[in-house]
Amino acid sequence: MKFKDRDRCHVCHRRAERAALRRACVQCGRSRHLQDDGRCAGCRRAAAPRKPPKTITCRHCGQQRRNAGHGLCNRCSLADPGRPFRYAASLAKRLPSPPPWWNLLVEFAAARHHPSGTMAVLRETGRALTANPATTPHQLRRAAGAPISPTTERVLTAFFTSQGLILARSDTRERAALARQRYLDAVPAPLGQAVAQFNDVQVSEQDRRTRTGRRTLSDITLATRLRILRDLAADIGANRPVTGWAEVTTADLERFLARSPAARHQQTYVLRRFFAWAKGRRLVLANPARALALGAQPAFTGIVLDLATQRALFRRWTTDTTPARERLVGLLALLHAATNAQIRTLTLAEVDHARQALTLHGRPAPAPMDPATWAAIQACRREREATGTLNPHLIVSRVTQSRATPVHQTYLARLLAPAGTSPALCRQTRLTQLVTDLDPKLTATVLGMHDTGLVRYLADNVDRDRLRPTAPGR
């Protein structure tokens, strides 16, 4: 609607009148409606003194901060232990049909994670349940298409496994299968089919031995065999074209073994086994590996710590200023020849306080601890209890505090990095001393090992102290 004396409607007329009143602000230079002092409203607000924020006395920390709710400041509110439970109760009311395990999940996650992390797990789980109220525990997985993060999936898997709602899953076999498949994919096409069949046979043998309770070959051994066959196939293909394993001769195998004389013993054993299997399957007419001679059992050629370095490390690991976990790992490897796996998987239940001993996996009897190592164990236990973790393992990291798994394989090496050594170096130093000073069979019996594996430490190893000349008659 417009008046007779205007060519615009009322709204446009008012808009044009207000636009004509705009002037350039003396402070910011923009075209604005100005106040009496020639400044726009924005510049006047920016120059005006700010109002002090409304603060309260936080009922947890007692500091004057802004109220984030429930009489707490923002920092204390984020760390409030009751926050996940309030959020879970509110979320349960919004769910179409809360599952019977909902409250148990809240307690499980709140006992292991920060309140903010617990709420993230509940939020993603609630979204999945809202999208499909009939979702089962087996469907709350990323592989099943659930819209959850890897962290939430790990928490849900641990919770459902502890409640018996799903079976425990281990990805060890999956990782080993992927490693073997990478080696199989690298074998050239004319030779790859036979290697794949050989892999199926050795995996079936491993499964059969596992079911019958017999000693099985490790996944590393199976992967090592495939790696050697992959290298052999690549070496043969680089010298001349072949269409099958039947064209491989003993000269080809000798040329391949000459590339790495130190590994001849292991490689010859693998080649003998593979070609014996191939001849039984009639993939080759004659066994070219039958004439191969096994190389000498390789002797230990690694690095060992000298006596001065061992004493310096012992002094470092017996002082209270050194971190407890570094002390424990170093002393277990240097004094007790504990492996990386034995230290990582050590749990509180395997610590015998009455006898001051540890039950290390693979050893026939609990290993008694010396005073220095036992003091490191107690210090590590105190640090662990201060974190409030529910992880059953003695050594926990920041990552495994909220889990039930052992630390990563590289974590122990990172612990000893400030000392300039590694668990493997400390352990092989102790093994060399035990085998040289005692007997390989006795050492193998105590450590739960095979004496054939310890004989390699005897090759030309003589303690320098025994070579010192002594006075006649003494």
ROLO-185405 format. One record per residue (C-alpha): residue in three letters; x negated, y negated, z negated. Coordinates in steps of 0.1 Angstrom, whole numbers. Layout:
NODE_ALA_X_Y_Z;
...
//
This chain:
NODE_MET_0_0_0;
NODE_LYS_-13_-35_9;
NODE_PHE_-1_-71_5;
NODE_LYS_9_-93_34;
NODE_ASP_-21_-116_30;
NODE_ARG_-46_-87_30;
NODE_ASP_-59_-64_56;
NODE_ARG_-69_-37_31;
NODE_CYS_-50_-16_7;
NODE_HIS_-52_-24_-30;
NODE_VAL_-79_2_-38;
NODE_CYS_-102_-9_-10;
NODE_HIS_-96_-45_-18;
NODE_ARG_-107_-40_-54;
NODE_ARG_-137_-20_-42;
NODE_ALA_-147_-48_-19;
NODE_GLU_-143_-74_-46;
NODE_ARG_-165_-55_-70;
NODE_ALA_-191_-48_-43;
NODE_ALA_-193_-86_-36;
NODE_LEU_-202_-92_-73;
NODE_ARG_-233_-70_-71;
NODE_ARG_-267_-87_-74;
NODE_ALA_-303_-76_-75;
NODE_CYS_-314_-66_-111;
NODE_VAL_-343_-87_-123;
NODE_GLN_-360_-57_-138;
NODE_CYS_-355_-27_-115;
NODE_GLY_-345_-46_-83;
NODE_ARG_-316_-25_-75;
NODE_SER_-282_-39_-65;
NODE_ARG_-260_-35_-96;
NODE_HIS_-234_-52_-116;
NODE_LEU_-254_-75_-138;
NODE_GLN_-250_-85_-174;
NODE_ASP_-255_-121_-188;
NODE_ASP_-293_-118_-189;
NODE_GLY_-295_-107_-152;
NODE_ARG_-302_-70_-160;
NODE_CYS_-281_-40_-151;
NODE_ALA_-266_-17_-177;
NODE_GLY_-292_10_-172;
NODE_CYS_-321_-14_-179;
NODE_ARG_-304_-27_-210;
NODE_ARG_-299_8_-224;
NODE_ALA_-335_17_-216;
NODE_ALA_-348_-13_-235;
NODE_ALA_-325_-9_-264;
NODE_PRO_-339_9_-295;
NODE_ARG_-330_46_-295;
NODE_LYS_-307_59_-321;
NODE_PRO_-323_83_-345;
NODE_PRO_-312_119_-339;
NODE_LYS_-288_135_-363;
NODE_THR_-309_158_-384;
NODE_ILE_-302_182_-412;
NODE_THR_-323_201_-437;
NODE_CYS_-328_235_-422;
NODE_ARG_-316_261_-448;
NODE_HIS_-344_285_-437;
NODE_CYS_-376_264_-432;
NODE_GLY_-364_233_-452;
NODE_GLN_-376_208_-425;
NODE_GLN_-356_179_-412;
NODE_ARG_-346_190_-377;
NODE_ARG_-316_189_-354;
NODE_ASN_-288_213_-363;
NODE_ALA_-287_242_-338;
NODE_GLY_-258_260_-356;
NODE_HIS_-252_277_-389;
NODE_GLY_-273_251_-408;
NODE_LEU_-305_262_-389;
NODE_CYS_-329_243_-367;
NODE_ASN_-335_256_-332;
NODE_ARG_-367_275_-340;
NODE_CYS_-351_292_-370;
NODE_SER_-319_298_-351;
NODE_LEU_-337_317_-323;
NODE_ALA_-354_339_-349;
NODE_ASP_-323_344_-370;
NODE_PRO_-319_382_-376;
NODE_GLY_-281_379_-377;
NODE_ARG_-279_362_-343;
NODE_PRO_-278_394_-322;
NODE_PHE_-251_409_-344;
NODE_ARG_-229_378_-341;
NODE_TYR_-235_378_-303;
NODE_ALA_-227_415_-301;
NODE_ALA_-195_411_-320;
NODE_SER_-184_383_-298;
NODE_LEU_-194_402_-266;
NODE_ALA_-175_433_-278;
NODE_LYS_-143_413_-280;
NODE_ARG_-147_403_-243;
NODE_LEU_-155_438_-230;
NODE_PRO_-126_456_-216;
NODE_SER_-134_487_-236;
NODE_PRO_-165_487_-258;
NODE_PRO_-183_521_-257;
NODE_PRO_-186_540_-290;
NODE_TRP_-224_536_-290;
NODE_TRP_-223_498_-288;
NODE_ASN_-229_491_-325;
NODE_LEU_-257_517_-326;
NODE_LEU_-274_500_-297;
NODE_VAL_-273_467_-315;
NODE_GLU_-289_481_-346;
NODE_PHE_-315_500_-325;
NODE_ALA_-326_470_-304;
NODE_ALA_-325_446_-334;
NODE_ALA_-349_468_-354;
NODE_ARG_-375_468_-326;
NODE_HIS_-372_435_-307;
NODE_HIS_-371_398_-314;
NODE_PRO_-336_385_-317;
NODE_SER_-339_367_-283;
NODE_GLY_-351_399_-267;
NODE_THR_-323_419_-283;
NODE_MET_-297_394_-270;
NODE_ALA_-312_397_-235;
NODE_VAL_-307_435_-236;
NODE_LEU_-272_432_-249;
NODE_ARG_-263_405_-223;
NODE_GLU_-274_426_-194;
NODE_THR_-258_457_-208;
NODE_GLY_-225_438_-213;
NODE_ARG_-226_426_-177;
NODE_ALA_-229_461_-164;
NODE_LEU_-201_473_-187;
NODE_THR_-179_444_-177;
NODE_ALA_-184_451_-140;
NODE_ASN_-176_488_-145;
NODE_PRO_-160_497_-179;
NODE_ALA_-163_535_-171;
NODE_THR_-201_533_-169;
NODE_THR_-218_563_-185;
NODE_PRO_-253_563_-201;
NODE_HIS_-267_581_-170;
NODE_GLN_-254_553_-148;
NODE_LEU_-272_525_-168;
NODE_ARG_-304_530_-148;
NODE_ARG_-319_509_-121;
NODE_ALA_-321_540_-99;
NODE_ALA_-284_543_-102;
NODE_GLY_-278_507_-91;
NODE_ALA_-273_492_-125;
NODE_PRO_-280_454_-125;
NODE_ILE_-305_455_-154;
NODE_SER_-342_446_-158;
NODE_PRO_-370_471_-163;
NODE_THR_-372_460_-200;
NODE_THR_-335_466_-206;
NODE_GLU_-338_500_-188;
NODE_ARG_-367_510_-211;
NODE_VAL_-348_501_-242;
NODE_LEU_-316_518_-231;
NODE_THR_-335_550_-221;
NODE_ALA_-352_551_-255;
NODE_PHE_-319_545_-273;
NODE_PHE_-299_571_-253;
NODE_THR_-327_596_-257;
NODE_SER_-328_591_-295;
NODE_GLN_-290_596_-297;
NODE_GLY_-290_627_-275;
NODE_LEU_-269_611_-249;
NODE_ILE_-294_618_-221;
NODE_LEU_-324_641_-218;
NODE_ALA_-359_627_-223;
NODE_ARG_-375_618_-190;
NODE_SER_-412_618_-183;
NODE_ASP_-427_602_-153;
NODE_THR_-461_619_-157;
NODE_ARG_-452_646_-131;
NODE_GLU_-438_620_-108;
NODE_ARG_-470_600_-109;
NODE_ALA_-490_631_-103;
NODE_ALA_-469_641_-74;
NODE_LEU_-472_607_-58;
NODE_ALA_-510_608_-62;
NODE_ARG_-511_642_-45;
NODE_GLN_-489_629_-17;
NODE_ARG_-513_601_-10;
NODE_TYR_-541_626_-5;
NODE_LEU_-518_647_18;
NODE_ASP_-508_617_39;
NODE_ALA_-545_609_45;
NODE_VAL_-553_643_60;
NODE_PRO_-553_642_98;
NODE_ALA_-522_658_115;
NODE_PRO_-538_690_129;
NODE_LEU_-551_699_95;
NODE_GLY_-525_684_72;
NODE_GLN_-498_711_74;
NODE_ALA_-521_738_60;
NODE_VAL_-533_715_32;
NODE_ALA_-496_707_23;
NODE_GLN_-489_745_21;
NODE_PHE_-519_750_-1;
NODE_ASN_-507_722_-24;
NODE_ASP_-472_738_-27;
NODE_VAL_-489_771_-37;
NODE_GLN_-510_756_-64;
NODE_VAL_-481_735_-78;
NODE_SER_-460_767_-79;
NODE_GLU_-488_784_-97;
NODE_GLN_-490_756_-122;
NODE_ASP_-452_757_-129;
NODE_ARG_-453_795_-133;
NODE_ARG_-482_793_-158;
NODE_THR_-464_766_-177;
NODE_ARG_-432_787_-180;
NODE_THR_-452_818_-192;
NODE_GLY_-472_799_-217;
NODE_ARG_-506_805_-200;
NODE_ARG_-533_780_-196;
NODE_THR_-525_757_-166;
NODE_LEU_-546_736_-143;
NODE_SER_-542_699_-150;
NODE_ASP_-528_674_-125;
NODE_ILE_-562_659_-122;
NODE_THR_-577_692_-110;
NODE_LEU_-550_697_-84;
NODE_ALA_-555_661_-71;
NODE_THR_-593_666_-70;
NODE_ARG_-589_697_-48;
NODE_LEU_-567_677_-24;
NODE_ARG_-592_649_-24;
NODE_ILE_-621_672_-14;
NODE_LEU_-600_687_14;
NODE_ARG_-591_652_26;
NODE_ASP_-627_642_27;
NODE_LEU_-636_675_45;
NODE_ALA_-609_669_71;
NODE_ALA_-621_633_77;
NODE_ASP_-657_644_80;
NODE_ILE_-648_671_106;
NODE_GLY_-626_648_126;
NODE_ALA_-653_622_127;
NODE_ASN_-678_646_143;
NODE_ARG_-656_665_168;
NODE_PRO_-619_669_176;
NODE_VAL_-603_700_161;
NODE_THR_-568_715_164;
NODE_GLY_-568_737_132;
NODE_TRP_-588_751_104;
NODE_ALA_-597_781_125;
NODE_GLU_-622_760_144;
NODE_VAL_-641_750_112;
NODE_THR_-675_767_109;
NODE_THR_-700_772_81;
NODE_ALA_-722_746_97;
NODE_ASP_-694_720_93;
NODE_LEU_-691_729_56;
NODE_GLU_-728_727_50;
NODE_ARG_-730_693_67;
NODE_PHE_-701_681_44;
NODE_LEU_-717_695_13;
NODE_ALA_-750_678_21;
NODE_ARG_-734_644_18;
NODE_SER_-731_647_-20;
NODE_PRO_-756_672_-35;
NODE_ALA_-746_664_-70;
NODE_ALA_-710_675_-64;
NODE_ARG_-719_707_-44;
NODE_HIS_-709_731_-72;
NODE_GLN_-674_717_-75;
NODE_GLN_-669_712_-38;
NODE_THR_-681_747_-29;
NODE_TYR_-657_762_-54;
NODE_VAL_-628_743_-39;
NODE_LEU_-637_752_-4;
NODE_ARG_-641_789_-13;
NODE_ARG_-606_789_-29;
NODE_PHE_-590_771_0;
NODE_PHE_-604_792_28;
NODE_ALA_-597_824_9;
NODE_TRP_-561_813_7;
NODE_ALA_-561_804_44;
NODE_LYS_-575_838_54;
NODE_GLY_-548_855_34;
NODE_ARG_-522_834_53;
NODE_ARG_-540_842_86;
NODE_LEU_-547_806_93;
NODE_VAL_-583_815_99;
NODE_LEU_-599_846_114;
NODE_ALA_-630_845_92;
NODE_ASN_-638_828_60;
NODE_PRO_-665_801_68;
NODE_ALA_-669_794_30;
NODE_ARG_-679_829_21;
NODE_ALA_-716_823_30;
NODE_LEU_-718_791_10;
NODE_ALA_-740_792_-21;
NODE_LEU_-728_775_-53;
NODE_GLY_-749_746_-64;
NODE_ALA_-765_744_-98;
NODE_GLN_-742_734_-126;
NODE_PRO_-747_696_-128;
NODE_ALA_-765_685_-159;
NODE_PHE_-755_655_-180;
NODE_THR_-771_623_-165;
NODE_GLY_-750_597_-183;
NODE_ILE_-762_569_-206;
NODE_VAL_-765_574_-243;
NODE_LEU_-770_549_-271;
NODE_ASP_-804_547_-287;
NODE_LEU_-808_550_-325;
NODE_ALA_-811_512_-330;
NODE_THR_-779_505_-311;
NODE_GLN_-760_531_-330;
NODE_ARG_-771_516_-363;
NODE_ALA_-761_481_-351;
NODE_LEU_-727_494_-341;
NODE_PHE_-723_512_-374;
NODE_ARG_-731_481_-394;
NODE_ARG_-706_461_-372;
NODE_TRP_-678_487_-377;
NODE_THR_-683_489_-415;
NODE_THR_-678_452_-422;
NODE_ASP_-644_437_-431;
NODE_THR_-648_409_-406;
NODE_THR_-645_432_-376;
NODE_PRO_-609_439_-365;
NODE_ALA_-595_471_-380;
NODE_ARG_-585_487_-347;
NODE_GLU_-620_482_-332;
NODE_ARG_-636_497_-363;
NODE_LEU_-613_527_-362;
NODE_VAL_-618_534_-325;
NODE_GLY_-655_529_-326;
NODE_LEU_-661_551_-356;
NODE_LEU_-639_579_-344;
NODE_ALA_-657_580_-311;
NODE_LEU_-693_575_-324;
NODE_LEU_-691_597_-355;
NODE_HIS_-664_623_-347;
NODE_ALA_-666_625_-309;
NODE_ALA_-629_619_-305;
NODE_THR_-616_615_-270;
NODE_ASN_-596_586_-257;
NODE_ALA_-564_607_-257;
NODE_GLN_-569_620_-292;
NODE_ILE_-573_584_-306;
NODE_ARG_-544_570_-286;
NODE_THR_-519_597_-296;
NODE_LEU_-529_598_-333;
NODE_THR_-498_593_-354;
NODE_LEU_-492_586_-391;
NODE_ALA_-479_621_-397;
NODE_GLU_-514_634_-387;
NODE_VAL_-532_615_-414;
NODE_ASP_-537_638_-444;
NODE_HIS_-542_614_-474;
NODE_ALA_-547_642_-499;
NODE_ARG_-577_657_-481;
NODE_GLN_-587_625_-462;
NODE_ALA_-586_642_-429;
NODE_LEU_-571_637_-394;
NODE_THR_-554_662_-372;
NODE_LEU_-568_656_-338;
NODE_HIS_-551_672_-308;
NODE_GLY_-569_702_-295;
NODE_ARG_-591_708_-326;
NODE_PRO_-587_740_-345;
NODE_ALA_-586_724_-380;
NODE_PRO_-581_689_-394;
NODE_ALA_-613_668_-392;
NODE_PRO_-625_655_-425;
NODE_MET_-633_617_-425;
NODE_ASP_-663_600_-439;
NODE_PRO_-658_570_-462;
NODE_ALA_-664_544_-435;
NODE_THR_-639_559_-411;
NODE_TRP_-613_564_-438;
NODE_ALA_-616_528_-449;
NODE_ALA_-610_518_-413;
NODE_ILE_-579_540_-412;
NODE_GLN_-565_524_-443;
NODE_ALA_-572_489_-429;
NODE_CYS_-555_498_-396;
NODE_ARG_-525_511_-415;
NODE_ARG_-522_479_-435;
NODE_GLU_-523_458_-403;
NODE_ARG_-497_481_-387;
NODE_GLU_-473_479_-417;
NODE_ALA_-476_441_-416;
NODE_THR_-460_440_-381;
NODE_GLY_-430_461_-393;
NODE_THR_-432_482_-362;
NODE_LEU_-413_516_-359;
NODE_ASN_-439_530_-335;
NODE_PRO_-451_563_-350;
NODE_HIS_-487_559_-337;
NODE_LEU_-515_547_-358;
NODE_ILE_-529_523_-332;
NODE_VAL_-503_499_-318;
NODE_SER_-507_469_-295;
NODE_ARG_-485_439_-289;
NODE_VAL_-468_457_-261;
NODE_THR_-462_490_-279;
NODE_GLN_-449_474_-312;
NODE_SER_-413_476_-299;
NODE_ARG_-418_511_-283;
NODE_ALA_-425_546_-294;
NODE_THR_-453_552_-269;
NODE_PRO_-491_552_-274;
NODE_VAL_-512_524_-262;
NODE_HIS_-525_522_-226;
NODE_GLN_-555_542_-215;
NODE_THR_-576_510_-210;
NODE_TYR_-566_495_-244;
NODE_LEU_-593_513_-264;
NODE_ALA_-620_502_-239;
NODE_ARG_-608_466_-243;
NODE_LEU_-610_469_-281;
NODE_LEU_-647_479_-279;
NODE_ALA_-656_454_-252;
NODE_PRO_-667_427_-278;
NODE_ALA_-692_452_-292;
NODE_GLY_-707_459_-258;
NODE_THR_-698_495_-256;
NODE_SER_-669_519_-248;
NODE_PRO_-653_549_-263;
NODE_ALA_-667_572_-236;
NODE_LEU_-702_560_-242;
NODE_CYS_-700_565_-280;
NODE_ARG_-685_600_-275;
NODE_GLN_-710_613_-251;
NODE_THR_-738_600_-273;
NODE_ARG_-723_620_-302;
NODE_LEU_-718_651_-281;
NODE_THR_-754_649_-269;
NODE_GLN_-767_647_-305;
NODE_LEU_-745_676_-317;
NODE_VAL_-754_699_-288;
NODE_THR_-791_692_-291;
NODE_ASP_-793_694_-329;
NODE_LEU_-769_722_-334;
NODE_ASP_-756_749_-311;
NODE_PRO_-733_746_-281;
NODE_LYS_-710_774_-293;
NODE_LEU_-707_760_-328;
NODE_THR_-701_725_-315;
NODE_ALA_-675_738_-290;
NODE_THR_-657_757_-318;
NODE_VAL_-655_727_-341;
NODE_LEU_-644_703_-314;
NODE_GLY_-620_727_-297;
NODE_MET_-639_727_-264;
NODE_HIS_-654_753_-242;
NODE_ASP_-691_760_-246;
NODE_THR_-696_762_-208;
NODE_GLY_-687_725_-206;
NODE_LEU_-712_715_-234;
NODE_VAL_-742_734_-219;
NODE_ARG_-747_706_-194;
NODE_TYR_-756_683_-223;
NODE_LEU_-786_706_-231;
NODE_ALA_-803_700_-197;
NODE_ASP_-838_686_-206;
NODE_ASN_-826_668_-237;
NODE_VAL_-852_665_-264;
NODE_ASP_-850_642_-294;
NODE_ARG_-878_617_-292;
NODE_ASP_-883_620_-330;
NODE_ARG_-893_657_-325;
NODE_LEU_-920_647_-300;
NODE_ARG_-940_626_-326;
NODE_PRO_-973_642_-334;
NODE_THR_-977_655_-369;
NODE_ALA_-1008_657_-391;
NODE_PRO_-1025_691_-392;
NODE_GLY_-1015_713_-421;
NODE_ARG_-982_696_-425;
//
